Amino acid sequence: MITHKDLQDKELALLIKRGEITLAGNRKLKIYGKFSCSSGKRMKKENRVFFKDEKESIANGFRPCKNCMK
């Protein structure tokens, strides 16, 4: 799990391009979803975390977003 506040914009773009992160989550609500999710786009930067895959997000105690991960 990588927190958004610890990354610079260029680092984040590189990790996404390489496929090292594929999902984003809200650390307070313990919900993860796709980057394109409208709910996720409204999230505060300090609450946003990133995951490589669903397996990692579930292992960290997160549940899927009901909007984008039906």
VENNOR-V459638 format. One line per field, one symbol per residue. ss: DSSP state (H for helix, E for strand, - for the rest). burial: + if it has 24 or more other ideal C-beta (glycine too) atoms within 12 Angstrom, else -. A space follows every 50 residues. Layout:
ss=???
burial=???
//
This chain:
ss=-EEHHH--HHHHHHHHHH----EEEE----EEE----HHHH---HHHEEE E--HHHHHH---EE------
burial=++-+-------+--+-----+++++++---+++++-+-++--+----+++ ++----+--+-+--+---+-
//
